[in-house]
Amino acid sequence: MKILFVLGRNVELSKAEIFSYFEKNQMNIKKFDLQRNALVIETDSKINFNKIIKELGGTTSVGEVYCSGGLEDVFEYVDKNEIYMESEPKFIYSILNFAGRSASEKLYSIIKNKFKRERLRGVFKRVRKTIEKQDKTFAIGSPTKISKMDKTYFIFKGKEYHFGIIKGVCDSKEIEMRDMEKPVRRAELAISPRLSKILINLSQVKRNGVLLDPFCGIGTILQEALLQNINVIGIDLDESAINGAKKNVFWLNKRYNIKSDYTISCGDSRKARLKIVDGVATEPSLGVLLKRIPDYRKANKMIYEFENLIVDVLNNIKKFIKKGGKISFTAPTIKTQKKRISCDIKKICKATGLAVYSLKNINFPIKEYREDHIVGREIFVLIDI
Ligand SMILES: C[S@@+](CC[C@H](N)C(=O)[O-])C[C@H]1O[C@@H](n2cnc3c(N)ncnc32)[C@H](O)[C@@H]1O
């Protein structure tokens, strides 16, 4: 089968997350095609659309491809086959267009005439939602909901054309509610649920596995992992953050009836002794909050301190990670008057004996910042070799 993924504002990171998700779930990728912020993957594996859209952080909607080929093949398919399977004759439909204006206009007219012929009262609604990508350009957004009454078709032009229907949409209201209503928030330091999910998927820890966050703060990554039935261990140096993480997880537990285990404790991840874990997803301290562009020396010092911290922590925790376990983490990249400076990953790998994970078709680090951000993030995945 072929699946369409409508990607969020960081296309490269969203793509890496999907490839990692497929790898961890032993789902094969026979072919893929990326255009703008949409990715089509061909696989032999079965897809649970509701599950996949809940578990991915960087995808805004997923759809099933009904037909692929040349443009005329797609038009013929649409004209000759049933594309609306409900009994209710009145409904609203939209078309997500990843194929250029003329293809989508022709498709619209074929669908409109077809529905008329079939005596269906489909009312067309334009998808107005757009998203601002990391590079500040705009891309097509996903519908806010889908139901029996709202159908969203798509047309995609890559190496060939694909036509299909959206089957799952990210429930961003629910995610926002989870983030805003948890008892303890720490806006300036906390990571978003979206990026937390991405790091979890990059770590490839599976359901019922154990994930470690050695810089857990108030526990956002832990919460997102628990929601995926992953057991978690969280450590942080800051006692008040740990109390916050415990309150947040307790709240989550009551609200979502979590079944997985969690251990959250105050400690120094440079020397903590741990249980064996399957992988790590974390956002270490990226340094002091910078309101102005720092001079080169200050930025260099921050990067140097980060490198020392991450090396010490990795050298300690790698003893507790199962063979093949992956460590996904964010690292700072700092804008200075001269140039942006980032961590020296070769130095980190040399000092820890770890290697940058080679995920097929993906190159780490992946940027997660805008050029105007003073401190941005780079995302890495390491593995013990
Ligand atoms: C960027 S914050 C993590 C935010 C977290 N993801 C959240 O959702 O709140 C980094 C955390 O690392 C903790 N930290 C710094 N050095 C540490 C160490 N050596 N061991 C454990 N935690 C440490 C800090 O106390 C801080 O809470």
The ligand as an SDF file (V2000), in Angstrom:
LIG
                    3D

 27 29  0  0  0  0  0  0  0  0999 V2000
   16.3140   21.9480   28.7200 C   0  0  0  0  0  0  0  0  0  0  0  0
   15.9570   21.3120   30.2670 S   0  0  0  0  0  0  0  0  0  0  0  0
   14.9990   19.8920   29.9110 C   0  0  0  0  0  0  0  0  0  0  0  0
   13.5970   20.2420   29.6830 C   0  0  0  0  0  0  0  0  0  0  0  0
   12.6870   19.0570   29.7010 C   0  0  0  0  0  0  0  0  0  0  0  0
   12.6960   18.3340   28.4380 N   0  0  0  0  0  0  0  0  0  0  0  0
   11.2720   19.4840   30.0750 C   0  0  0  0  0  0  0  0  0  0  0  0
   10.3260   19.1580   29.3690 O   0  0  0  0  0  0  0  0  0  0  0  0
   11.1340   20.1860   31.0640 O   0  0  0  0  0  0  0  0  0  0  0  0
   17.4570   20.6390   30.7900 C   0  0  0  0  0  0  0  0  0  0  0  0
   17.3990   20.0510   32.1800 C   0  0  0  0  0  0  0  0  0  0  0  0
   18.6740   19.4210   32.4350 O   0  0  0  0  0  0  0  0  0  0  0  0
   18.8850   19.4400   33.8400 C   0  0  0  0  0  0  0  0  0  0  0  0
   20.3090   19.1040   34.0750 N   0  0  0  0  0  0  0  0  0  0  0  0
   21.3990   19.8430   33.8210 C   0  0  0  0  0  0  0  0  0  0  0  0
   22.5260   19.1600   34.1600 N   0  0  0  0  0  0  0  0  0  0  0  0
   22.1410   17.9470   34.6120 C   0  0  0  0  0  0  0  0  0  0  0  0
   22.8060   16.7900   35.0840 C   0  0  0  0  0  0  0  0  0  0  0  0
   24.1430   16.7500   35.1670 N   0  0  0  0  0  0  0  0  0  0  0  0
   22.0840   15.7220   35.4430 N   0  0  0  0  0  0  0  0  0  0  0  0
   20.7430   15.7490   35.3730 C   0  0  0  0  0  0  0  0  0  0  0  0
   20.0340   16.8100   34.9410 N   0  0  0  0  0  0  0  0  0  0  0  0
   20.7090   17.9000   34.5580 C   0  0  0  0  0  0  0  0  0  0  0  0
   18.4450   20.8390   34.2280 C   0  0  0  0  0  0  0  0  0  0  0  0
   18.1150   20.8980   35.5900 O   0  0  0  0  0  0  0  0  0  0  0  0
   17.2310   21.0530   33.2930 C   0  0  0  0  0  0  0  0  0  0  0  0
   16.0240   20.7820   33.9660 O   0  0  0  0  0  0  0  0  0  0  0  0
  1  2  1  0
  2  3  1  0
  2 10  1  0
  3  4  1  0
  4  5  1  0
  5  6  1  0
  5  7  1  0
  7  8  2  0
  7  9  1  0
 10 11  1  0
 11 12  1  0
 11 26  1  0
 12 13  1  0
 13 14  1  0
 13 24  1  0
 14 15  1  0
 14 23  1  0
 15 16  2  0
 16 17  1  0
 17 18  1  0
 17 23  2  0
 18 19  1  0
 18 20  2  0
 20 21  1  0
 21 22  2  0
 22 23  1  0
 24 25  1  0
 24 26  1  0
 26 27  1  0
M  CHG  2   2   1   9  -1
M  END
$$$$
